[in-house]
Amino acid sequence: MTPWPYLPFLLVWALPVIVVQWLVGGRYLWRERGLWPWIVLGLCIYFSLADAVAIKAGIWHFDTASLVGLWLGPVPIE
């Protein structure tokens, strides 16, 4: 199995949402470009910590054969 199946799945799921957000609210997002990147960064940190806790507790795991192979502690970077 190639180590790339999970990343394309994430992109197929996330990119249409991001495109619609920019098409519908692009002017607002551009106007608030100083604020929303910090919110996104904060959410990424929060959810990465939650993932790390869940992975360490054995609540969920990732099939390493389908990941790119970049990790930040126990959390895969995908």
N, CA, C and O atoms as a CHARMM CRD file, in Angstrom:
* protein
*
  312
    1    1 MET  N      0.84500  -1.18000   0.00000 PROA 1      0.00000
    2    1 MET  CA     0.00000   0.00000   0.00000 PROA 1      0.00000
    3    1 MET  C      0.88800   1.24000   0.00000 PROA 1      0.00000
    4    1 MET  O      1.89100   1.28200   0.71200 PROA 1      0.00000
    5    2 THR  N      0.53600   2.23300  -0.77800 PROA 2      0.00000
    6    2 THR  CA     1.30800   3.46600  -0.81000 PROA 2      0.00000
    7    2 THR  C      1.01400   4.29300   0.43700 PROA 2      0.00000
    8    2 THR  O     -0.06700   4.17900   1.01500 PROA 2      0.00000
    9    3 PRO  N      1.95300   5.11100   0.85000 PROA 3      0.00000
   10    3 PRO  CA     1.74300   5.87900   2.07000 PROA 3      0.00000
   11    3 PRO  C      0.96200   7.17100   1.87500 PROA 3      0.00000
   12    3 PRO  O      1.10400   8.09000   2.68200 PROA 3      0.00000
   13    4 TRP  N      0.14200   7.27200   0.83300 PROA 4      0.00000
   14    4 TRP  CA    -0.53100   8.53300   0.56700 PROA 4      0.00000
   15    4 TRP  C     -2.05600   8.48900   0.57000 PROA 4      0.00000
   16    4 TRP  O     -2.64500   9.53000   0.27800 PROA 4      0.00000
   17    5 PRO  N     -2.75300   7.40700   0.86700 PROA 5      0.00000
   18    5 PRO  CA    -4.20900   7.43000   0.69500 PROA 5      0.00000
   19    5 PRO  C     -4.94300   8.38300   1.63800 PROA 5      0.00000
   20    5 PRO  O     -6.00000   8.89400   1.26800 PROA 5      0.00000
   21    6 TYR  N     -4.43500   8.64100   2.82100 PROA 6      0.00000
   22    6 TYR  CA    -5.17000   9.45100   3.78300 PROA 6      0.00000
   23    6 TYR  C     -5.14200  10.93500   3.42500 PROA 6      0.00000
   24    6 TYR  O     -6.15700  11.61700   3.56700 PROA 6      0.00000
   25    7 LEU  N     -4.00500  11.44600   2.96700 PROA 7      0.00000
   26    7 LEU  CA    -3.88200  12.86200   2.62500 PROA 7      0.00000
   27    7 LEU  C     -4.82100  13.26800   1.49100 PROA 7      0.00000
   28    7 LEU  O     -5.50100  14.28500   1.62600 PROA 7      0.00000
   29    8 PRO  N     -4.89800  12.53000   0.37800 PROA 8      0.00000
   30    8 PRO  CA    -5.86500  12.91000  -0.66100 PROA 8      0.00000
   31    8 PRO  C     -7.31400  12.87300  -0.15600 PROA 8      0.00000
   32    8 PRO  O     -8.12900  13.70400  -0.55800 PROA 8      0.00000
   33    9 PHE  N     -7.63100  11.93200   0.70800 PROA 9      0.00000
   34    9 PHE  CA    -8.97400  11.87900   1.28400 PROA 9      0.00000
   35    9 PHE  C     -9.27000  13.16300   2.06200 PROA 9      0.00000
   36    9 PHE  O    -10.35400  13.73400   1.93400 PROA 9      0.00000
   37   10 LEU  N     -8.30700  13.61400   2.86500 PROA 10     0.00000
   38   10 LEU  CA    -8.50200  14.85500   3.60800 PROA 10     0.00000
   39   10 LEU  C     -8.67300  16.04900   2.67200 PROA 10     0.00000
   40   10 LEU  O     -9.51500  16.91500   2.91300 PROA 10     0.00000
   41   11 LEU  N     -7.88100  16.09400   1.61500 PROA 11     0.00000
   42   11 LEU  CA    -7.98900  17.20700   0.67800 PROA 11     0.00000
   43   11 LEU  C     -9.31500  17.20300  -0.06800 PROA 11     0.00000
   44   11 LEU  O     -9.90900  18.26200  -0.27300 PROA 11     0.00000
   45   12 VAL  N     -9.78600  16.03300  -0.47700 PROA 12     0.00000
   46   12 VAL  CA   -11.07900  15.93100  -1.17200 PROA 12     0.00000
   47   12 VAL  C    -12.20400  16.37400  -0.24700 PROA 12     0.00000
   48   12 VAL  O    -13.18700  16.96200  -0.69800 PROA 12     0.00000
   49   13 TRP  N    -12.06400  16.09400   1.04100 PROA 13     0.00000
   50   13 TRP  CA   -13.08500  16.47900   2.00500 PROA 13     0.00000
   51   13 TRP  C    -13.00200  17.96800   2.34900 PROA 13     0.00000
   52   13 TRP  O    -14.03600  18.62900   2.45300 PROA 13     0.00000
   53   14 ALA  N    -11.80600  18.50100   2.52500 PROA 14     0.00000
   54   14 ALA  CA   -11.64800  19.85100   3.05000 PROA 14     0.00000
   55   14 ALA  C    -11.63200  20.94400   1.98000 PROA 14     0.00000
   56   14 ALA  O    -12.15500  22.03300   2.21800 PROA 14     0.00000
   57   15 LEU  N    -11.05600  20.68700   0.83300 PROA 15     0.00000
   58   15 LEU  CA   -10.91600  21.74800  -0.16400 PROA 15     0.00000
   59   15 LEU  C    -12.24400  22.31600  -0.65700 PROA 15     0.00000
   60   15 LEU  O    -12.34500  23.53400  -0.80300 PROA 15     0.00000
   61   16 PRO  N    -13.27600  21.49600  -0.92600 PROA 16     0.00000
   62   16 PRO  CA   -14.55300  22.10100  -1.33200 PROA 16     0.00000
   63   16 PRO  C    -15.13100  23.03500  -0.26700 PROA 16     0.00000
   64   16 PRO  O    -15.71800  24.06400  -0.60400 PROA 16     0.00000
   65   17 VAL  N    -14.97400  22.69500   0.99000 PROA 17     0.00000
   66   17 VAL  CA   -15.46800  23.54300   2.07500 PROA 17     0.00000
   67   17 VAL  C    -14.71600  24.87000   2.09100 PROA 17     0.00000
   68   17 VAL  O    -15.32000  25.93300   2.23900 PROA 17     0.00000
   69   18 ILE  N    -13.41200  24.80300   1.94000 PROA 18     0.00000
   70   18 ILE  CA   -12.59600  26.02000   1.94000 PROA 18     0.00000
   71   18 ILE  C    -12.93200  26.89200   0.72900 PROA 18     0.00000
   72   18 ILE  O    -13.03400  28.11300   0.85300 PROA 18     0.00000
   73   19 VAL  N    -13.10300  26.27300  -0.43400 PROA 19     0.00000
   74   19 VAL  CA   -13.44900  27.03000  -1.64100 PROA 19     0.00000
   75   19 VAL  C    -14.79200  27.73400  -1.46800 PROA 19     0.00000
   76   19 VAL  O    -14.92000  28.90800  -1.81600 PROA 19     0.00000
   77   20 VAL  N    -15.79500  27.03400  -0.93600 PROA 20     0.00000
   78   20 VAL  CA   -17.11000  27.65300  -0.72600 PROA 20     0.00000
   79   20 VAL  C    -17.00300  28.80100   0.27300 PROA 20     0.00000
   80   20 VAL  O    -17.61600  29.85100   0.07900 PROA 20     0.00000
   81   21 GLN  N    -16.23200  28.60900   1.33500 PROA 21     0.00000
   82   21 GLN  CA   -16.05700  29.68900   2.30400 PROA 21     0.00000
   83   21 GLN  C    -15.46900  30.93200   1.64400 PROA 21     0.00000
   84   21 GLN  O    -15.92100  32.04600   1.91200 PROA 21     0.00000
   85   22 TRP  N    -14.47400  30.75500   0.79100 PROA 22     0.00000
   86   22 TRP  CA   -13.85700  31.90100   0.13600 PROA 22     0.00000
   87   22 TRP  C    -14.76500  32.50300  -0.93400 PROA 22     0.00000
   88   22 TRP  O    -14.75200  33.71500  -1.14500 PROA 22     0.00000
   89   23 LEU  N    -15.55900  31.65900  -1.61600 PROA 23     0.00000
   90   23 LEU  CA   -16.47900  32.19700  -2.61400 PROA 23     0.00000
   91   23 LEU  C    -17.60100  33.00300  -1.96900 PROA 23     0.00000
   92   23 LEU  O    -17.97600  34.06000  -2.47600 PROA 23     0.00000
   93   24 VAL  N    -18.12600  32.52100  -0.87600 PROA 24     0.00000
   94   24 VAL  CA   -19.25100  33.18300  -0.21800 PROA 24     0.00000
   95   24 VAL  C    -18.78600  34.33800   0.66100 PROA 24     0.00000
   96   24 VAL  O    -19.39400  35.40900   0.64900 PROA 24     0.00000
   97   25 GLY  N    -17.72000  34.13300   1.41800 PROA 25     0.00000
   98   25 GLY  CA   -17.30500  35.15200   2.37700 PROA 25     0.00000
   99   25 GLY  C    -15.90100  35.65500   2.17500 PROA 25     0.00000
  100   25 GLY  O    -15.25100  36.08200   3.13000 PROA 25     0.00000
  101   26 GLY  N    -15.42000  35.61200   0.95000 PROA 26     0.00000
  102   26 GLY  CA   -14.04000  36.01000   0.67300 PROA 26     0.00000
  103   26 GLY  C    -13.71000  37.42800   1.07200 PROA 26     0.00000
  104   26 GLY  O    -12.63400  37.70300   1.60400 PROA 26     0.00000
  105   27 ARG  N    -14.64900  38.33500   0.81200 PROA 27     0.00000
  106   27 ARG  CA   -14.39000  39.73800   1.17600 PROA 27     0.00000
  107   27 ARG  C    -14.25300  39.89200   2.68900 PROA 27     0.00000
  108   27 ARG  O    -13.37800  40.61100   3.17100 PROA 27     0.00000
  109   28 TYR  N    -15.11500  39.21700   3.42600 PROA 28     0.00000
  110   28 TYR  CA   -15.04400  39.28200   4.88300 PROA 28     0.00000
  111   28 TYR  C    -13.75700  38.62500   5.38700 PROA 28     0.00000
  112   28 TYR  O    -13.07500  39.16600   6.25800 PROA 28     0.00000
  113   29 LEU  N    -13.43400  37.45400   4.83100 PROA 29     0.00000
  114   29 LEU  CA   -12.21200  36.77000   5.25200 PROA 29     0.00000
  115   29 LEU  C    -10.98000  37.61400   4.96500 PROA 29     0.00000
  116   29 LEU  O    -10.05300  37.66200   5.77500 PROA 29     0.00000
  117   30 TRP  N    -10.96800  38.28300   3.81200 PROA 30     0.00000
  118   30 TRP  CA    -9.82800  39.12800   3.47900 PROA 30     0.00000
  119   30 TRP  C     -9.75100  40.33100   4.41300 PROA 30     0.00000
  120   30 TRP  O     -8.66600  40.72600   4.83800 PROA 30     0.00000
  121   31 ARG  N    -10.90400  40.91000   4.72800 PROA 31     0.00000
  122   31 ARG  CA   -10.94600  42.06100   5.62400 PROA 31     0.00000
  123   31 ARG  C    -10.45500  41.67700   7.03200 PROA 31     0.00000
  124   31 ARG  O     -9.82700  42.48400   7.71700 PROA 31     0.00000
  125   32 GLU  N    -10.74500  40.45600   7.44700 PROA 32     0.00000
  126   32 GLU  CA   -10.35900  39.98600   8.78000 PROA 32     0.00000
  127   32 GLU  C     -9.11200  39.10400   8.74900 PROA 32     0.00000
  128   32 GLU  O     -8.91800  38.26300   9.62700 PROA 32     0.00000
  129   33 ARG  N     -8.27100  39.29900   7.73700 PROA 33     0.00000
  130   33 ARG  CA    -7.10400  38.43200   7.55300 PROA 33     0.00000
  131   33 ARG  C     -6.10800  38.50500   8.69300 PROA 33     0.00000
  132   33 ARG  O     -5.24600  37.63300   8.79700 PROA 33     0.00000
  133   34 GLY  N     -6.19100  39.49500   9.54000 PROA 34     0.00000
  134   34 GLY  CA    -5.30900  39.56300  10.69100 PROA 34     0.00000
  135   34 GLY  C     -5.80800  38.73400  11.86300 PROA 34     0.00000
  136   34 GLY  O     -5.03900  38.43600  12.77700 PROA 34     0.00000
  137   35 LEU  N     -7.07800  38.35700  11.85300 PROA 35     0.00000
  138   35 LEU  CA    -7.67600  37.65200  12.97800 PROA 35     0.00000
  139   35 LEU  C     -7.83500  36.16000  12.74500 PROA 35     0.00000
  140   35 LEU  O     -7.42700  35.35800  13.58400 PROA 35     0.00000
  141   36 TRP  N     -8.42500  35.77300  11.61200 PROA 36     0.00000
  142   36 TRP  CA    -8.78200  34.36600  11.44300 PROA 36     0.00000
  143   36 TRP  C     -7.59300  33.41300  11.37600 PROA 36     0.00000
  144   36 TRP  O     -7.74700  32.26700  11.79800 PROA 36     0.00000
  145   37 PRO  N     -6.42300  33.79900  10.88100 PROA 37     0.00000
  146   37 PRO  CA    -5.30200  32.84700  10.94900 PROA 37     0.00000
  147   37 PRO  C     -4.94700  32.45900  12.38800 PROA 37     0.00000
  148   37 PRO  O     -4.55300  31.32000  12.64200 PROA 37     0.00000
  149   38 TRP  N     -5.08100  33.38900  13.32100 PROA 38     0.00000
  150   38 TRP  CA    -4.81000  33.08100  14.73000 PROA 38     0.00000
  151   38 TRP  C     -5.84800  32.13100  15.29000 PROA 38     0.00000
  152   38 TRP  O     -5.52800  31.25000  16.08800 PROA 38     0.00000
  153   39 ILE  N     -7.09500  32.31100  14.87100 PROA 39     0.00000
  154   39 ILE  CA    -8.15800  31.40400  15.31100 PROA 39     0.00000
  155   39 ILE  C     -7.89600  30.00400  14.77300 PROA 39     0.00000
  156   39 ILE  O     -8.02500  29.02300  15.50600 PROA 39     0.00000
  157   40 VAL  N     -7.52900  29.90400  13.50300 PROA 40     0.00000
  158   40 VAL  CA    -7.22500  28.60700  12.90400 PROA 40     0.00000
  159   40 VAL  C     -6.02900  27.96100  13.61100 PROA 40     0.00000
  160   40 VAL  O     -6.05100  26.76200  13.89200 PROA 40     0.00000
  161   41 LEU  N     -5.00600  28.73300  13.89300 PROA 41     0.00000
  162   41 LEU  CA    -3.84100  28.20300  14.60200 PROA 41     0.00000
  163   41 LEU  C     -4.23000  27.69700  15.99000 PROA 41     0.00000
  164   41 LEU  O     -3.80500  26.61700  16.40200 PROA 41     0.00000
  165   42 GLY  N     -5.03300  28.47400  16.70500 PROA 42     0.00000
  166   42 GLY  CA    -5.48500  28.05100  18.02500 PROA 42     0.00000
  167   42 GLY  C     -6.28700  26.76200  17.98000 PROA 42     0.00000
  168   42 GLY  O     -6.11000  25.88600  18.82600 PROA 42     0.00000
  169   43 LEU  N     -7.17200  26.64300  16.99100 PROA 43     0.00000
  170   43 LEU  CA    -7.95600  25.41700  16.85000 PROA 43     0.00000
  171   43 LEU  C     -7.07500  24.23400  16.47300 PROA 43     0.00000
  172   43 LEU  O     -7.29500  23.12100  16.95200 PROA 43     0.00000
  173   44 CYS  N     -6.08600  24.46200  15.62300 PROA 44     0.00000
  174   44 CYS  CA    -5.15700  23.37900  15.26300 PROA 44     0.00000
  175   44 CYS  C     -4.40500  22.88900  16.49200 PROA 44     0.00000
  176   44 CYS  O     -4.24600  21.68300  16.68500 PROA 44     0.00000
  177   45 ILE  N     -3.94900  23.80300  17.31300 PROA 45     0.00000
  178   45 ILE  CA    -3.23600  23.40800  18.53000 PROA 45     0.00000
  179   45 ILE  C     -4.16400  22.64600  19.46900 PROA 45     0.00000
  180   45 ILE  O     -3.79300  21.59900  20.00000 PROA 45     0.00000
  181   46 TYR  N     -5.36700  23.17100  19.67100 PROA 46     0.00000
  182   46 TYR  CA    -6.32700  22.51600  20.56900 PROA 46     0.00000
  183   46 TYR  C     -6.65200  21.09600  20.10200 PROA 46     0.00000
  184   46 TYR  O     -6.58800  20.15300  20.89000 PROA 46     0.00000
  185   47 PHE  N     -6.99800  20.94400  18.82400 PROA 47     0.00000
  186   47 PHE  CA    -7.37800  19.62900  18.31700 PROA 47     0.00000
  187   47 PHE  C     -6.17800  18.68000  18.23500 PROA 47     0.00000
  188   47 PHE  O     -6.34500  17.46800  18.37200 PROA 47     0.00000
  189   48 SER  N     -4.98100  19.21000  18.01400 PROA 48     0.00000
  190   48 SER  CA    -3.79400  18.35100  18.03100 PROA 48     0.00000
  191   48 SER  C     -3.53000  17.82100  19.43100 PROA 48     0.00000
  192   48 SER  O     -3.15900  16.66000  19.59900 PROA 48     0.00000
  193   49 LEU  N     -3.72100  18.67000  20.43400 PROA 49     0.00000
  194   49 LEU  CA    -3.56900  18.20000  21.81100 PROA 49     0.00000
  195   49 LEU  C     -4.63600  17.17100  22.16100 PROA 49     0.00000
  196   49 LEU  O     -4.34600  16.17500  22.82400 PROA 49     0.00000
  197   50 ALA  N     -5.87200  17.40700  21.71800 PROA 50     0.00000
  198   50 ALA  CA    -6.94100  16.43500  21.96200 PROA 50     0.00000
  199   50 ALA  C     -6.63600  15.11900  21.26000 PROA 50     0.00000
  200   50 ALA  O     -6.86400  14.05000  21.82700 PROA 50     0.00000
  201   51 ASP  N     -6.12100  15.18100  20.03000 PROA 51     0.00000
  202   51 ASP  CA    -5.72100  13.96500  19.31500 PROA 51     0.00000
  203   51 ASP  C     -4.61100  13.23300  20.06000 PROA 51     0.00000
  204   51 ASP  O     -4.64000  12.00900  20.18300 PROA 51     0.00000
  205   52 ALA  N     -3.63100  13.99000  20.55800 PROA 52     0.00000
  206   52 ALA  CA    -2.51900  13.37000  21.27800 PROA 52     0.00000
  207   52 ALA  C     -3.01200  12.63400  22.52200 PROA 52     0.00000
  208   52 ALA  O     -2.56500  11.52200  22.80200 PROA 52     0.00000
  209   53 VAL  N     -3.92100  13.24400  23.26000 PROA 53     0.00000
  210   53 VAL  CA    -4.47800  12.59900  24.45100 PROA 53     0.00000
  211   53 VAL  C     -5.24100  11.33600  24.06600 PROA 53     0.00000
  212   53 VAL  O     -5.08900  10.29700  24.70700 PROA 53     0.00000
  213   54 ALA  N     -6.06600  11.42600  23.01300 PROA 54     0.00000
  214   54 ALA  CA    -6.86100  10.26800  22.59000 PROA 54     0.00000
  215   54 ALA  C     -5.97900   9.14000  22.06500 PROA 54     0.00000
  216   54 ALA  O     -6.25600   7.97000  22.32500 PROA 54     0.00000
  217   55 ILE  N     -4.93300   9.47400  21.33700 PROA 55     0.00000
  218   55 ILE  CA    -4.01800   8.45400  20.81500 PROA 55     0.00000
  219   55 ILE  C     -3.27800   7.78300  21.97000 PROA 55     0.00000
  220   55 ILE  O     -3.17500   6.55800  22.01700 PROA 55     0.00000
  221   56 LYS  N     -2.76600   8.58200  22.89600 PROA 56     0.00000
  222   56 LYS  CA    -2.04200   8.01700  24.04100 PROA 56     0.00000
  223   56 LYS  C     -2.94700   7.14200  24.91000 PROA 56     0.00000
  224   56 LYS  O     -2.49300   6.15100  25.48300 PROA 56     0.00000
  225   57 ALA  N     -4.23800   7.51400  25.00600 PROA 57     0.00000
  226   57 ALA  CA    -5.18500   6.74300  25.81800 PROA 57     0.00000
  227   57 ALA  C     -5.70300   5.51300  25.08800 PROA 57     0.00000
  228   57 ALA  O     -6.40000   4.69100  25.68100 PROA 57     0.00000
  229   58 GLY  N     -5.37100   5.37700  23.81000 PROA 58     0.00000
  230   58 GLY  CA    -5.82400   4.22800  23.03700 PROA 58     0.00000
  231   58 GLY  C     -7.25400   4.35500  22.54300 PROA 58     0.00000
  232   58 GLY  O     -7.85700   3.36800  22.12100 PROA 58     0.00000
  233   59 ILE  N     -7.80700   5.57400  22.59200 PROA 59     0.00000
  234   59 ILE  CA    -9.17100   5.78900  22.12300 PROA 59     0.00000
  235   59 ILE  C     -9.23600   5.62400  20.60200 PROA 59     0.00000
  236   59 ILE  O    -10.18800   5.04500  20.08000 PROA 59     0.00000
  237   60 TRP  N     -8.24300   6.12200  19.90300 PROA 60     0.00000
  238   60 TRP  CA    -8.14400   5.86500  18.47500 PROA 60     0.00000
  239   60 TRP  C     -6.69200   5.78000  18.05900 PROA 60     0.00000
  240   60 TRP  O     -5.78100   6.16200  18.79300 PROA 60     0.00000
  241   61 HSD  N     -6.51000   5.26800  16.85800 PROA 61     0.00000
  242   61 HSD  CA    -5.15600   5.13300  16.31800 PROA 61     0.00000
  243   61 HSD  C     -5.22200   5.34000  14.81300 PROA 61     0.00000
  244   61 HSD  O     -6.30300   5.40200  14.22700 PROA 61     0.00000
  245   62 PHE  N     -4.06500   5.44400  14.20200 PROA 62     0.00000
  246   62 PHE  CA    -3.96900   5.63700  12.76400 PROA 62     0.00000
  247   62 PHE  C     -3.18200   4.49000  12.15400 PROA 62     0.00000
  248   62 PHE  O     -2.19800   4.03000  12.73300 PROA 62     0.00000
  249   63 ASP  N     -3.60300   4.03700  11.00800 PROA 63     0.00000
  250   63 ASP  CA    -2.87900   3.02000  10.26900 PROA 63     0.00000
  251   63 ASP  C     -1.65400   3.68000   9.64300 PROA 63     0.00000
  252   63 ASP  O     -1.78800   4.48500   8.72100 PROA 63     0.00000
  253   64 THR  N     -0.49100   3.35600  10.12400 PROA 64     0.00000
  254   64 THR  CA     0.72800   4.01700   9.65600 PROA 64     0.00000
  255   64 THR  C      1.03400   3.72900   8.19300 PROA 64     0.00000
  256   64 THR  O      1.79200   4.46800   7.56500 PROA 64     0.00000
  257   65 ALA  N      0.46100   2.67400   7.64400 PROA 65     0.00000
  258   65 ALA  CA     0.70600   2.36000   6.23400 PROA 65     0.00000
  259   65 ALA  C      0.03000   3.35600   5.30500 PROA 65     0.00000
  260   65 ALA  O      0.43600   3.48600   4.15100 PROA 65     0.00000
  261   66 SER  N     -0.98700   4.06000   5.77600 PROA 66     0.00000
  262   66 SER  CA    -1.70800   4.98200   4.90400 PROA 66     0.00000
  263   66 SER  C     -1.40900   6.44500   5.22000 PROA 66     0.00000
  264   66 SER  O     -2.12900   7.33300   4.76300 PROA 66     0.00000
  265   67 LEU  N     -0.36600   6.70300   5.98700 PROA 67     0.00000
  266   67 LEU  CA     0.01300   8.06900   6.32300 PROA 67     0.00000
  267   67 LEU  C      1.30600   8.45000   5.60800 PROA 67     0.00000
  268   67 LEU  O      2.07800   7.58900   5.18600 PROA 67     0.00000
  269   68 VAL  N      1.51900   9.74000   5.48200 PROA 68     0.00000
  270   68 VAL  CA     2.72800  10.23800   4.83100 PROA 68     0.00000
  271   68 VAL  C      3.97000   9.90600   5.64800 PROA 68     0.00000
  272   68 VAL  O      5.02000   9.59200   5.08700 PROA 68     0.00000
  273   69 GLY  N      3.85600   9.97400   6.96700 PROA 69     0.00000
  274   69 GLY  CA     4.97700   9.61800   7.81800 PROA 69     0.00000
  275   69 GLY  C      5.54000  10.76100   8.64000 PROA 69     0.00000
  276   69 GLY  O      6.52800  10.57100   9.34900 PROA 69     0.00000
  277   70 LEU  N      4.94500  11.93500   8.56900 PROA 70     0.00000
  278   70 LEU  CA     5.38000  13.05900   9.39400 PROA 70     0.00000
  279   70 LEU  C      4.56100  13.06800  10.67600 PROA 70     0.00000
  280   70 LEU  O      3.33300  12.99200  10.63200 PROA 70     0.00000
  281   71 TRP  N      5.23300  13.16000  11.81100 PROA 71     0.00000
  282   71 TRP  CA     4.56400  13.09600  13.10900 PROA 71     0.00000
  283   71 TRP  C      5.01400  14.25300  13.98400 PROA 71     0.00000
  284   71 TRP  O      6.15700  14.70300  13.89400 PROA 71     0.00000
  285   72 LEU  N      4.12500  14.72600  14.81600 PROA 72     0.00000
  286   72 LEU  CA     4.42900  15.67600  15.86400 PROA 72     0.00000
  287   72 LEU  C      4.03800  15.00100  17.16200 PROA 72     0.00000
  288   72 LEU  O      2.88500  15.06500  17.58800 PROA 72     0.00000
  289   73 GLY  N      5.00700  14.35600  17.78400 PROA 73     0.00000
  290   73 GLY  CA     4.69400  13.49700  18.92400 PROA 73     0.00000
  291   73 GLY  C      3.87300  12.31300  18.42600 PROA 73     0.00000
  292   73 GLY  O      4.26400  11.66800  17.45400 PROA 73     0.00000
  293   74 PRO  N      2.75400  12.01500  19.06400 PROA 74     0.00000
  294   74 PRO  CA     1.93200  10.89800  18.62100 PROA 74     0.00000
  295   74 PRO  C      0.93800  11.25700  17.51100 PROA 74     0.00000
  296   74 PRO  O      0.20200  10.39200  17.03600 PROA 74     0.00000
  297   75 VAL  N      0.91600  12.52300  17.09900 PROA 75     0.00000
  298   75 VAL  CA    -0.08700  13.00000  16.14800 PROA 75     0.00000
  299   75 VAL  C      0.50300  13.05300  14.73800 PROA 75     0.00000
  300   75 VAL  O      1.53100  13.69500  14.52600 PROA 75     0.00000
  301   76 PRO  N     -0.13700  12.38300  13.76900 PROA 76     0.00000
  302   76 PRO  CA     0.35700  12.47300  12.39600 PROA 76     0.00000
  303   76 PRO  C      0.05000  13.84500  11.80100 PROA 76     0.00000
  304   76 PRO  O     -1.02200  14.40700  12.02300 PROA 76     0.00000
  305   77 ILE  N      1.00000  14.36900  11.04800 PROA 77     0.00000
  306   77 ILE  CA     0.81500  15.64800  10.36900 PROA 77     0.00000
  307   77 ILE  C      0.26200  15.34900   8.98500 PROA 77     0.00000
  308   77 ILE  O      0.99800  14.99300   8.06400 PROA 77     0.00000
  309   78 GLU  N     -1.00700  15.49600   8.86300 PROA 78     0.00000
  310   78 GLU  CA    -1.69900  15.25500   7.58100 PROA 78     0.00000
  311   78 GLU  C     -2.66200  16.37300   7.34000 PROA 78     0.00000
  312   78 GLU  O     -3.35500  16.38100   6.32300 PROA 78     0.00000
